[in-house]
Amino acid sequence: MQFIETATEISHLETEMYKLSHLLSDQRIVLTTLSQASILGNENTLSRESLDNHDLEGERAEEERKNKLTSISEKVESCMNLLDFPDRHLLHEGDLLEIDAEENTALQRMHVYLFNDCLMLTSWISNRRGPMRYKFQTSYPISTLAVVNVRDLGTVKQAFKVLAFPDTRVFQCNSIAIKKDWLDKFDVAKKMHIEKENLKQKKKDSMDKPKHESLESPSLSVEEIPSPQLTPLPDWVVDVTEELDVLIVERHFQKTYELMMAAQKTLNEEEFKNHPQKCEILKKIEQKQKVLTEILLKELDVNHNWSPRGGLRSSRPPVIILNKFNLTSQACELFLDICSHTVKAHVKGVQLEGSIYSYVKQVGEVFFCSLSDALTEFIVLFPKNKLSAFIVWASMQLRILMSQIIKQVFTPQCALDSVLECVQSLREQCTLFCEFGLDLRFQMNSCLRTPIIRALKEYKEKIIDSMKSKITDDKWTPVNMHTKAGMNKFLTQMENLGLILVRYVINETWVDLSSSTVWFVQSIITVQNVGLKIVTKDMMDVVDECIYSIFSSRLMYSSVNDVSYAHKNYKFILDTVLPLVLKNYKQEVGYDNEKLLELAKKYGVNIAPPKKSNITKYTSNEYL
């Protein structure tokens, strides 16, 4: 802050010194004219000759100026019309190397023209034909330029920085002398601009004086035309535009906004209602407001040097100020873009290591945590009427995530049990997210509907295709588990599926069932258990169709087999497995599987109705 204040004071001092030098030059010219004047009145010849010489020199200078600007226009492709301003003349030109302001890497070779009123940047044409050597890029008015010296650092040497809001350009010179020459010429251009503005102000003041004198003429009495007494503006209001520039450069955006509001409020007070400087200052404040708005919008632009490391809270100050400027819609759109990039960066950071279930679980946690942070911040920053935009955005983000997960989970290599674990994990995370007031379970289930149906149908076709070959290759003999440990493990697995097969054990290591029967029991119960947990109510017909098709195919293959042991396994499937599947279905869903009941009736299986409970009922409510 001290450095900036000192620089400001030095700039003011430099302006005063320039004015003093100009006044001394004017006085010297006046004294010279008086010394050459003749008392006898024979100065006409000398004065006319000097005037003629002066006119000839002026014409030559003007012609030389026009020729120079014309030759520049012929060299630069798409060049602006340099002769539009009669006072424009060239101060300096040369080749410079543009450097990236952040990476300090060379960008391109430039040819730069410095005029007394603007700076024109041109690039070299590599494959040029004809007189055109350069291509016009842009131009900056001298009034908006600030040139800063850049100290030598690393590979960047003999460089200076041109600040022309909102751009920052860095140029490197070939030597220290060339750099000094450029900096001196920039100072000259700045001084000429300041002098020109001062002359304009003097002319304006001189034009205003006769008006005041005419009002104060002696022909009018004081009683007839009272002179209004204007209250002078506070000093901070007069210098408010310069202070706003400093605050914007220092990136104190909140202080900039507060100063703007305070200045506008002061200028709109009754005592300053007719002040002559009011409109001009308000207009300048409005221009600064546009500049501040552009900076804030660029701050929220994810394509402009934005990094997710700052988090969503780093976007809070710009959004708050834009909301106060009635730019809520633009701020909301840019904030949601930042949220999208944040969610994408967090999800991308999860590595696919270990099982697919652990990966999906971690991705779901990261995604919904990012979504909850975005929702919390959104509620703080924006009014309630913007929540619909967040809901649409959150639904879109969920669909993007689900499309990525579906490609990784619903593959032929992934078992049905693993698919169920992944889906349940995502649904649990989505249910927990409902505590924040946003329910996305419908959107998630709509994304999962098609892949779940496809996975169940593919699994059904795979079982039916394998069933025929397993029945054909079955030797129709008991299955040997080889060891007691293997037998105990097998009995535990079947018990987890709901089957108690202790009575089918022979000689401790043999199971009195064929291999195809054991495989079928495991397959059909797994399909039913997974299917009932993974589907929603609107997909129950798919599970019913899968169970019915698998059972129907198995019974059809077994009915044509004449082997006695095969008939025994066939009877086990009808009397034990089919009632168990029907029972588990009703316990899980609450009603019977109609298709499977019809299949049971078709093959003569009697399904016993559930036994009524014999629990004694209380005759009074005394113990309730």
C-alpha positions as CSV (number, residue, x, y, z in Angstrom):
1,M,0.0,0.0,0.0
2,Q,2.9,2.4,0.8
3,F,4.5,1.6,-2.5
4,I,1.2,2.3,-4.4
5,E,0.6,5.6,-2.5
6,T,4.2,6.7,-3.1
7,A,3.9,5.9,-6.8
8,T,0.7,8.0,-7.0
9,E,2.4,11.0,-5.3
10,I,5.4,10.7,-7.6
11,S,3.0,10.7,-10.6
12,H,1.3,13.8,-9.4
13,L,4.6,15.5,-8.8
14,E,5.8,14.5,-12.2
15,T,2.6,16.2,-13.7
16,E,3.2,19.4,-11.8
17,M,6.9,19.5,-12.9
18,Y,5.8,19.0,-16.5
19,K,3.3,21.9,-16.2
20,L,6.0,24.1,-14.7
21,S,8.4,23.3,-17.6
22,H,5.6,24.1,-20.1
23,L,5.0,27.5,-18.4
24,L,8.7,28.3,-18.5
25,S,8.8,27.5,-22.2
26,D,5.8,29.8,-22.9
27,Q,7.5,32.6,-21.0
28,R,10.7,32.2,-22.9
29,I,8.8,32.4,-26.2
30,V,7.1,35.6,-25.0
31,L,10.3,37.2,-24.0
32,T,12.0,36.2,-27.2
33,T,9.1,37.8,-29.2
34,L,9.3,41.0,-27.2
35,S,13.0,41.3,-27.6
36,Q,12.7,41.0,-31.4
37,A,9.9,43.5,-31.7
38,S,10.9,46.9,-33.1
39,I,9.9,50.2,-31.5
40,L,10.0,52.0,-34.8
41,G,7.4,49.7,-36.3
42,N,9.5,48.1,-39.1
43,E,9.0,44.6,-37.8
44,N,6.7,43.6,-40.7
45,T,9.4,42.2,-43.0
46,L,11.0,40.1,-40.3
47,S,7.7,38.9,-38.9
48,R,6.3,38.0,-42.3
49,E,9.5,36.1,-43.2
50,S,9.5,34.3,-39.9
51,L,5.8,33.5,-40.3
52,D,6.4,32.2,-43.9
53,N,9.3,30.0,-42.8
54,H,7.2,28.7,-39.9
55,D,4.3,27.9,-42.3
56,L,6.7,26.1,-44.7
57,E,8.1,24.1,-41.8
58,G,4.6,23.2,-40.6
59,E,3.6,22.0,-44.1
60,R,6.7,19.9,-44.5
61,A,6.2,18.3,-41.0
62,E,2.6,17.6,-41.8
63,E,3.4,16.1,-45.2
64,E,6.2,14.0,-43.6
65,R,3.8,12.8,-40.9
66,K,1.2,11.7,-43.4
67,N,3.7,9.9,-45.5
68,K,5.0,8.1,-42.5
69,L,1.6,6.9,-41.4
70,T,0.7,5.9,-45.0
71,S,3.8,3.8,-45.3
72,I,2.9,2.1,-42.0
73,S,-0.6,1.4,-43.2
74,E,0.8,-0.2,-46.4
75,K,3.1,-2.5,-44.3
76,V,0.4,-3.7,-41.9
77,E,-2.4,-6.0,-43.0
78,S,-5.9,-5.1,-41.7
79,C,-4.4,-1.9,-40.2
80,M,-6.7,0.7,-38.7
81,N,-7.0,4.1,-40.4
82,L,-4.0,5.9,-38.9
83,L,-5.0,9.3,-40.5
84,D,-8.3,9.5,-38.7
85,F,-6.7,11.7,-36.0
86,P,-4.9,14.8,-37.3
87,D,-2.6,15.0,-34.2
88,R,-1.4,11.4,-34.4
89,H,2.3,10.9,-35.1
90,L,4.8,8.1,-34.6
91,L,7.1,8.2,-31.6
92,H,8.8,4.8,-31.8
93,E,8.7,1.4,-33.4
94,G,10.7,-1.8,-33.2
95,D,10.7,-5.6,-32.9
96,L,9.9,-7.2,-29.6
97,L,9.5,-10.8,-28.3
98,E,6.2,-11.4,-26.4
99,I,6.6,-13.5,-23.2
100,D,3.8,-15.4,-21.4
101,A,2.9,-13.4,-18.3
102,E,2.6,-16.6,-16.1
103,E,4.8,-19.3,-17.7
104,N,7.6,-16.9,-18.8
105,T,7.8,-18.7,-22.1
106,A,8.2,-17.1,-25.5
107,L,5.0,-16.7,-27.4
108,Q,5.6,-14.8,-30.7
109,R,7.7,-12.2,-32.4
110,M,6.0,-8.8,-32.6
111,H,6.5,-5.5,-34.3
112,V,5.2,-2.7,-32.1
113,Y,4.3,0.9,-33.1
114,L,4.1,3.6,-30.4
115,F,2.1,6.7,-31.4
116,N,1.4,9.8,-29.2
117,D,-2.2,8.6,-28.6
118,C,-2.1,4.7,-28.9
119,L,0.0,1.6,-28.9
120,M,-0.4,-0.7,-31.9
121,L,0.7,-4.4,-31.8
122,T,1.3,-6.3,-35.0
123,S,2.6,-9.8,-35.7
124,W,5.0,-11.0,-38.4
125,I,3.5,-12.6,-41.5
126,S,5.6,-15.7,-42.3
127,N,4.5,-16.4,-45.8
128,R,4.1,-12.8,-47.0
129,R,3.4,-11.7,-50.5
130,G,3.5,-8.1,-51.6
131,P,4.3,-5.1,-49.4
132,M,2.4,-6.4,-46.4
133,R,5.0,-7.4,-43.7
134,Y,2.9,-7.4,-40.5
135,K,-0.6,-8.3,-39.4
136,F,-2.6,-6.0,-37.2
137,Q,-3.5,-7.6,-33.8
138,T,-4.8,-4.9,-31.5
139,S,-4.3,-1.3,-30.3
140,Y,-4.5,0.3,-26.8
141,P,-5.2,4.0,-26.1
142,I,-2.4,5.7,-24.2
143,S,-4.8,6.8,-21.5
144,T,-5.5,3.2,-20.5
145,L,-1.8,2.1,-20.6
146,A,0.6,1.5,-17.7
147,V,4.2,0.4,-18.4
148,V,6.0,-1.5,-15.6
149,N,9.6,-2.5,-15.6
150,V,10.3,-6.2,-15.1
151,R,13.4,-7.2,-13.3
152,D,15.7,-9.8,-14.8
153,L,14.8,-13.3,-13.6
154,G,16.0,-16.6,-15.1
155,T,15.7,-16.5,-18.9
156,V,13.5,-13.4,-18.9
157,K,15.8,-10.4,-19.3
158,Q,15.5,-6.8,-20.6
159,A,11.7,-7.0,-20.4
160,F,8.8,-4.7,-19.5
161,K,5.2,-5.2,-18.9
162,V,2.3,-3.3,-20.5
163,L,-0.9,-3.2,-18.4
164,A,-4.0,-2.4,-20.5
165,F,-7.0,-3.7,-18.7
166,P,-8.0,-6.5,-18.9
167,D,-4.9,-7.6,-20.8
168,T,-1.3,-7.9,-19.4
169,R,1.4,-8.2,-22.1
170,V,5.1,-8.8,-21.4
171,F,7.7,-7.9,-24.0
172,Q,11.4,-8.7,-24.1
173,C,14.0,-6.5,-25.8
174,N,17.3,-7.4,-27.3
175,S,19.4,-5.1,-25.1
176,I,19.2,-2.8,-22.2
177,A,19.6,0.2,-24.4
178,I,16.6,-0.7,-26.5
179,K,14.6,-1.3,-23.3
180,K,15.5,2.1,-21.9
181,D,14.6,3.7,-25.2
182,W,11.1,2.1,-25.1
183,L,10.5,3.1,-21.5
184,D,11.6,6.7,-22.3
185,K,9.2,6.9,-25.3
186,F,6.4,5.6,-23.2
187,D,7.0,8.4,-20.7
188,V,7.0,11.0,-23.5
189,A,3.7,9.6,-24.8
190,K,2.2,9.8,-21.3
191,K,3.4,13.4,-20.8
192,M,2.0,14.5,-24.1
193,H,-1.3,12.9,-23.3
194,I,-1.5,14.7,-19.9
195,E,-0.6,18.0,-21.5
196,K,-3.3,17.6,-24.1
197,E,-5.9,16.9,-21.4
198,N,-4.8,19.9,-19.4
199,L,-5.1,22.1,-22.5
200,K,-8.7,20.8,-23.0
201,Q,-9.5,21.6,-19.4
202,K,-8.1,25.1,-19.7
203,K,-10.2,25.8,-22.8
204,K,-13.3,24.5,-21.1
205,D,-12.6,26.7,-18.1
206,S,-12.0,29.8,-20.3
207,M,-15.3,29.1,-22.1
208,D,-17.2,28.9,-18.8
209,K,-15.7,32.2,-17.4
210,P,-17.6,34.5,-19.8
211,K,-20.8,32.9,-18.9
212,H,-20.3,33.6,-15.2
213,E,-19.1,37.2,-15.9
214,S,-22.3,37.8,-17.9
215,L,-24.4,36.7,-15.0
216,E,-22.5,39.0,-12.7
217,S,-22.7,42.0,-15.0
218,P,-23.5,45.3,-13.3
219,S,-26.7,45.7,-15.3
220,L,-28.4,43.1,-13.1
221,S,-28.9,43.7,-9.4
222,V,-28.2,41.2,-6.8
223,E,-31.9,41.0,-5.9
224,E,-32.8,40.0,-9.5
225,I,-30.3,37.2,-10.0
226,P,-29.1,35.6,-6.8
227,S,-25.9,33.6,-7.2
228,P,-26.4,30.0,-6.0
229,Q,-24.0,28.8,-3.4
230,L,-22.8,25.3,-4.4
231,T,-21.7,22.9,-1.6
232,P,-18.3,21.6,-2.6
233,L,-18.0,17.8,-3.0
234,P,-16.0,15.9,-0.4
235,D,-12.4,15.2,-1.5
236,W,-12.9,11.4,-1.4
237,V,-15.8,11.7,-3.8
238,V,-13.8,13.8,-6.2
239,D,-11.0,11.3,-6.2
240,V,-13.2,8.2,-6.1
241,T,-12.4,7.0,-9.7
242,E,-8.7,6.9,-8.9
243,E,-9.3,5.1,-5.7
244,L,-11.6,2.6,-7.5
245,D,-8.8,1.9,-10.0
246,V,-6.4,1.2,-7.1
247,L,-8.8,-1.2,-5.3
248,I,-9.5,-3.1,-8.6
249,V,-5.8,-3.6,-9.3
250,E,-5.3,-4.7,-5.7
251,R,-8.3,-7.1,-6.1
252,H,-10.2,-5.7,-3.2
253,F,-13.6,-6.3,-4.9
254,Q,-15.8,-6.0,-1.8
255,K,-14.2,-2.7,-0.9
256,T,-14.6,-1.5,-4.5
257,Y,-18.3,-2.3,-4.4
258,E,-18.8,-0.6,-1.0
259,L,-16.9,2.5,-2.2
260,M,-19.1,2.7,-5.4
261,M,-22.3,2.5,-3.4
262,A,-21.1,5.1,-0.9
263,A,-20.2,7.5,-3.7
264,Q,-23.5,7.1,-5.5
265,K,-25.4,7.5,-2.3
266,T,-23.5,10.7,-1.5
267,L,-23.9,12.2,-5.0
268,N,-27.7,11.5,-4.9
269,E,-28.1,13.5,-1.7
270,E,-30.2,16.7,-1.9
271,E,-27.3,19.1,-1.3
272,F,-25.3,17.8,-4.3
273,K,-28.4,17.5,-6.6
274,N,-27.4,20.3,-9.0
275,H,-23.6,20.0,-8.7
276,P,-21.9,20.4,-12.1
277,Q,-19.5,17.5,-11.5
278,K,-22.2,15.0,-10.4
279,C,-23.1,13.6,-13.8
280,E,-19.5,13.2,-14.8
281,I,-18.5,11.3,-11.6
282,L,-21.5,9.1,-11.8
283,K,-20.7,8.2,-15.4
284,K,-17.1,7.3,-14.4
285,I,-18.4,5.2,-11.5
286,E,-20.7,3.4,-14.0
287,Q,-17.8,2.7,-16.2
288,K,-15.8,1.3,-13.3
289,Q,-18.8,-0.9,-12.4
290,K,-18.7,-2.4,-15.9
291,V,-15.0,-3.0,-15.5
292,L,-15.5,-4.7,-12.1
293,T,-18.4,-6.8,-13.5
294,E,-16.2,-8.1,-16.4
295,I,-13.4,-9.0,-13.9
296,L,-15.8,-10.8,-11.6
297,L,-17.3,-12.8,-14.5
298,K,-13.8,-13.7,-15.6
299,E,-13.0,-14.8,-12.1
300,L,-15.9,-17.3,-12.2
301,D,-15.0,-18.5,-15.7
302,V,-13.6,-22.1,-15.5
303,N,-11.8,-21.6,-18.8
304,H,-9.8,-18.6,-17.4
305,N,-7.0,-19.9,-15.2
306,W,-9.5,-21.6,-12.7
307,S,-8.2,-24.3,-10.3
308,P,-10.4,-26.7,-8.2
309,R,-7.9,-26.4,-5.3
310,G,-9.5,-23.2,-4.1
311,G,-12.7,-24.9,-3.5
312,L,-16.2,-23.6,-3.9
313,R,-15.8,-21.0,-1.2
314,S,-13.3,-19.1,-3.3
315,S,-16.1,-18.3,-5.7
316,R,-18.3,-16.8,-2.9
317,P,-17.1,-13.1,-3.0
318,P,-17.5,-12.6,-6.8
319,V,-20.9,-14.3,-6.7
320,I,-22.2,-12.1,-3.9
321,I,-21.1,-8.9,-5.6
322,L,-22.6,-10.0,-9.0
323,N,-25.9,-10.8,-7.2
324,K,-25.9,-7.2,-5.8
325,F,-25.4,-6.0,-9.4
326,N,-28.6,-8.0,-10.5
327,L,-26.5,-10.5,-12.5
328,T,-27.8,-13.5,-10.5
329,S,-28.5,-15.6,-13.6
330,Q,-25.1,-15.3,-15.1
331,A,-23.4,-15.9,-11.7
332,C,-25.6,-19.0,-11.1
333,E,-24.6,-20.4,-14.5
334,L,-20.9,-19.8,-13.9
335,F,-21.1,-21.1,-10.4
336,L,-22.7,-24.4,-11.6
337,D,-19.9,-24.7,-14.2
338,I,-17.4,-24.5,-11.4
339,C,-19.3,-27.1,-9.4
340,S,-19.3,-29.4,-12.5
341,H,-15.5,-29.1,-12.8
342,T,-15.0,-29.6,-9.1
343,V,-17.1,-32.8,-9.1
344,K,-15.3,-34.0,-12.2
345,A,-11.9,-33.4,-10.6
346,H,-12.9,-35.2,-7.4
347,V,-14.3,-38.2,-9.1
348,K,-11.3,-38.4,-11.5
349,G,-9.0,-38.5,-8.5
350,V,-10.5,-41.9,-7.4
351,Q,-8.2,-44.7,-8.6
352,L,-9.5,-48.1,-9.8
353,E,-7.7,-50.3,-7.3
354,G,-8.9,-53.6,-5.8
355,S,-12.4,-54.8,-6.4
356,I,-15.0,-53.0,-8.5
357,Y,-17.2,-52.8,-5.4
358,S,-14.6,-50.8,-3.4
359,Y,-14.1,-48.4,-6.4
360,V,-17.8,-47.8,-6.9
361,K,-18.3,-47.2,-3.2
362,Q,-15.5,-44.7,-3.0
363,V,-16.7,-42.9,-6.2
364,G,-20.3,-42.7,-4.8
365,E,-19.0,-41.2,-1.5
366,V,-16.9,-38.6,-3.3
367,F,-19.6,-37.7,-5.7
368,F,-22.4,-37.2,-3.2
369,C,-20.1,-35.4,-0.8
370,S,-19.1,-33.0,-3.6
371,L,-22.8,-32.6,-4.4
372,S,-23.7,-31.9,-0.8
373,D,-21.0,-29.2,-0.6
374,A,-22.2,-27.6,-3.8
375,L,-25.8,-27.6,-2.5
376,T,-24.8,-26.1,0.8
377,E,-22.9,-23.3,-0.9
378,F,-25.6,-22.8,-3.5
379,I,-28.3,-22.2,-0.8
380,V,-26.0,-19.6,0.9
381,L,-25.3,-17.7,-2.3
382,F,-28.5,-17.7,-4.3
383,P,-32.3,-17.1,-3.6
384,K,-34.8,-20.0,-3.4
385,N,-36.1,-19.3,-6.9
386,K,-32.8,-20.5,-8.3
387,L,-33.0,-24.0,-6.7
388,S,-34.7,-25.4,-9.8
389,A,-31.4,-24.7,-11.7
390,F,-29.4,-26.6,-9.2
391,I,-31.9,-29.6,-9.3
392,V,-31.5,-29.8,-13.1
393,W,-27.7,-29.5,-12.8
394,A,-27.6,-32.2,-10.1
395,S,-29.7,-34.6,-12.2
396,M,-27.4,-34.0,-15.2
397,Q,-24.3,-34.7,-13.1
398,L,-25.8,-37.9,-11.7
399,R,-26.6,-39.1,-15.2
400,I,-23.0,-38.5,-16.3
401,L,-21.7,-40.4,-13.3
402,M,-24.1,-43.3,-13.8
403,S,-23.1,-43.6,-17.5
404,Q,-19.5,-44.0,-16.4
405,I,-20.2,-46.5,-13.7
406,I,-22.6,-48.6,-15.8
407,K,-19.8,-49.1,-18.4
408,Q,-17.5,-50.4,-15.7
409,V,-19.9,-52.5,-13.6
410,F,-22.4,-54.0,-16.1
411,T,-20.0,-56.2,-18.0
412,P,-20.0,-59.9,-18.8
413,Q,-16.9,-60.4,-16.6
414,C,-18.7,-58.9,-13.5
415,A,-20.7,-61.5,-11.4
416,L,-24.3,-60.8,-10.5
417,D,-23.4,-60.6,-6.8
418,S,-20.8,-57.9,-7.5
419,V,-23.3,-56.0,-9.5
420,L,-25.8,-56.1,-6.6
421,E,-23.2,-54.9,-4.2
422,C,-22.3,-51.9,-6.4
423,V,-25.9,-50.9,-7.0
424,Q,-26.8,-51.2,-3.3
425,S,-23.8,-49.0,-2.4
426,L,-24.9,-46.3,-4.8
427,R,-28.5,-46.4,-3.5
428,E,-27.3,-46.1,0.1
429,Q,-25.3,-43.0,-0.8
430,C,-28.2,-41.5,-2.7
431,T,-30.5,-42.2,0.3
432,L,-28.1,-40.5,2.7
433,F,-28.0,-37.5,0.3
434,C,-31.8,-37.1,0.8
435,E,-31.0,-35.6,4.3
436,F,-29.9,-32.4,2.5
437,G,-33.4,-32.0,1.0
438,L,-32.8,-33.3,-2.5
439,D,-34.0,-36.7,-3.5
440,L,-32.3,-38.1,-6.6
441,R,-33.3,-41.8,-6.2
442,F,-35.8,-41.7,-9.0
443,Q,-33.1,-40.3,-11.4
444,M,-30.7,-43.0,-10.3
445,N,-33.2,-45.8,-10.7
446,S,-34.2,-44.6,-14.1
447,C,-30.5,-44.7,-15.1
448,L,-30.1,-48.3,-13.7
449,R,-33.3,-49.7,-15.1
450,T,-32.1,-50.6,-18.6
451,P,-28.7,-52.1,-17.6
452,I,-30.3,-54.1,-14.7
453,I,-33.0,-55.6,-17.1
454,R,-30.3,-56.4,-19.6
455,A,-28.0,-58.0,-17.0
456,L,-30.9,-60.2,-15.6
457,K,-31.9,-61.4,-19.1
458,E,-28.3,-62.1,-20.1
459,Y,-27.8,-64.1,-16.9
460,K,-31.0,-66.0,-17.5
461,E,-29.9,-66.9,-21.1
462,K,-26.5,-67.9,-19.8
463,I,-28.0,-70.3,-17.2
464,I,-30.4,-71.8,-19.7
465,D,-27.7,-72.3,-22.3
466,S,-25.4,-74.0,-19.7
467,M,-28.2,-76.1,-18.3
468,K,-28.6,-78.4,-21.3
469,S,-24.9,-79.2,-21.5
470,K,-24.7,-79.9,-17.8
471,I,-27.7,-82.2,-17.8
472,T,-26.3,-84.0,-20.8
473,D,-22.8,-84.4,-19.3
474,D,-24.1,-85.4,-15.8
475,K,-23.2,-88.9,-14.8
476,W,-26.2,-89.0,-12.4
477,T,-24.2,-90.0,-9.4
478,P,-23.8,-88.5,-5.9
479,V,-21.3,-85.6,-5.6
480,N,-18.1,-86.3,-3.7
481,M,-16.8,-83.5,-1.5
482,H,-13.6,-85.5,-0.6
483,T,-13.2,-84.2,2.9
484,K,-15.3,-83.4,5.9
485,A,-14.1,-79.7,5.7
486,G,-15.3,-79.5,2.1
487,M,-18.6,-81.1,3.1
488,N,-19.1,-78.6,6.0
489,K,-18.3,-75.7,3.7
490,F,-20.8,-77.0,1.2
491,L,-23.5,-77.4,3.8
492,T,-22.9,-73.9,5.1
493,Q,-23.2,-72.4,1.6
494,M,-26.5,-74.2,1.0
495,E,-27.8,-73.2,4.4
496,N,-27.1,-69.6,3.6
497,L,-29.3,-70.1,0.5
498,G,-32.1,-71.5,2.7
499,L,-31.5,-75.3,2.1
500,I,-30.8,-77.8,4.9
501,L,-29.1,-80.8,3.2
502,V,-27.8,-82.7,6.2
503,R,-30.1,-85.6,5.5
504,Y,-28.6,-85.9,2.0
505,V,-25.1,-86.6,3.3
506,I,-23.7,-90.1,2.7
507,N,-20.6,-91.5,4.4
508,E,-19.6,-87.9,5.6
509,T,-18.2,-86.8,2.3
510,W,-20.9,-87.6,-0.3
511,V,-24.0,-85.6,-1.2
512,D,-26.9,-87.6,-2.5
513,L,-27.5,-85.2,-5.4
514,S,-26.1,-84.9,-8.9
515,S,-23.7,-82.2,-9.9
516,S,-26.2,-80.6,-12.3
517,T,-28.9,-80.4,-9.5
518,V,-26.5,-78.7,-7.1
519,W,-25.5,-76.2,-9.8
520,F,-29.1,-75.5,-10.6
521,V,-30.1,-75.0,-7.0
522,Q,-27.3,-72.5,-6.5
523,S,-28.1,-70.7,-9.7
524,I,-31.9,-70.3,-9.3
525,I,-31.7,-69.2,-5.7
526,T,-29.0,-66.7,-6.5
527,V,-30.9,-65.2,-9.4
528,Q,-34.0,-64.8,-7.2
529,N,-32.2,-63.3,-4.2
530,V,-30.1,-60.9,-6.3
531,G,-33.1,-60.1,-8.6
532,L,-35.5,-59.2,-5.8
533,K,-32.9,-56.9,-4.2
534,I,-31.6,-55.2,-7.3
535,V,-34.9,-54.4,-9.1
536,T,-37.5,-51.8,-8.2
537,K,-41.3,-52.5,-8.1
538,D,-41.8,-51.5,-11.7
539,M,-39.3,-54.3,-12.8
540,M,-40.7,-57.2,-10.9
541,D,-42.1,-58.8,-14.1
542,V,-38.5,-59.2,-15.3
543,V,-37.5,-61.2,-12.2
544,D,-40.7,-63.3,-12.5
545,E,-40.0,-64.1,-16.1
546,C,-36.3,-65.0,-15.3
547,I,-37.3,-67.4,-12.5
548,Y,-40.1,-69.0,-14.5
549,S,-38.0,-69.5,-17.6
550,I,-35.1,-71.1,-15.7
551,F,-37.4,-73.4,-13.7
552,S,-39.5,-74.3,-16.7
553,S,-36.4,-75.2,-18.8
554,R,-35.0,-77.4,-15.9
555,L,-38.2,-79.3,-15.4
556,M,-38.6,-79.8,-19.2
557,Y,-35.1,-81.3,-19.5
558,S,-35.6,-83.5,-16.5
559,S,-39.0,-84.9,-17.5
560,V,-37.6,-86.6,-20.6
561,N,-34.7,-88.4,-18.7
562,D,-35.4,-92.1,-17.9
563,V,-32.5,-92.6,-15.4
564,S,-33.8,-93.5,-12.0
565,Y,-31.3,-91.3,-10.2
566,A,-32.2,-88.4,-12.5
567,H,-35.9,-88.9,-11.5
568,K,-34.8,-88.7,-7.8
569,N,-33.2,-85.4,-8.4
570,Y,-36.2,-84.2,-10.4
571,K,-38.4,-85.1,-7.4
572,F,-36.0,-83.1,-5.1
573,I,-36.4,-80.0,-7.3
574,L,-40.2,-80.3,-7.3
575,D,-40.7,-81.1,-3.7
576,T,-38.0,-79.1,-2.0
577,V,-36.5,-76.4,-4.3
578,L,-39.7,-75.1,-5.9
579,P,-41.6,-74.6,-2.6
580,L,-38.5,-72.9,-1.1
581,V,-38.3,-70.5,-4.0
582,L,-42.0,-69.7,-3.7
583,K,-41.7,-69.2,0.0
584,N,-38.7,-66.9,-0.2
585,Y,-40.3,-64.9,-2.9
586,K,-43.4,-64.2,-0.8
587,Q,-41.4,-63.4,2.3
588,E,-39.4,-60.8,0.3
589,V,-42.1,-59.2,-1.8
590,G,-45.3,-59.9,0.2
591,Y,-47.3,-61.7,-2.5
592,D,-46.9,-64.9,-4.5
593,N,-45.2,-65.4,-7.8
594,E,-48.2,-66.2,-10.0
595,K,-46.2,-67.6,-12.9
596,L,-44.3,-70.0,-10.6
597,L,-47.5,-71.1,-8.9
598,E,-49.0,-72.0,-12.3
599,L,-45.9,-73.9,-13.1
600,A,-46.1,-75.8,-9.7
601,K,-49.8,-76.7,-10.4
602,K,-48.9,-77.8,-13.9
603,Y,-46.4,-80.4,-12.5
604,G,-48.6,-81.4,-9.6
605,V,-46.8,-79.7,-6.8
606,N,-49.0,-79.0,-3.8
607,I,-48.0,-75.8,-2.0
608,A,-49.2,-75.9,1.6
609,P,-50.8,-72.6,2.8
610,P,-49.0,-70.9,5.7
611,K,-49.9,-72.1,9.1
612,K,-52.0,-69.8,11.3
613,S,-50.3,-68.5,14.4
614,N,-51.5,-70.1,17.7
615,I,-50.5,-67.0,19.8
616,T,-53.0,-66.3,22.5
617,K,-54.6,-62.9,22.1
618,Y,-55.3,-60.5,25.0
619,T,-58.9,-60.0,25.9
620,S,-58.2,-56.5,27.2
621,N,-55.8,-53.6,26.6
622,E,-54.5,-53.7,30.2
623,Y,-51.0,-54.9,29.2
624,L,-50.5,-52.7,26.2
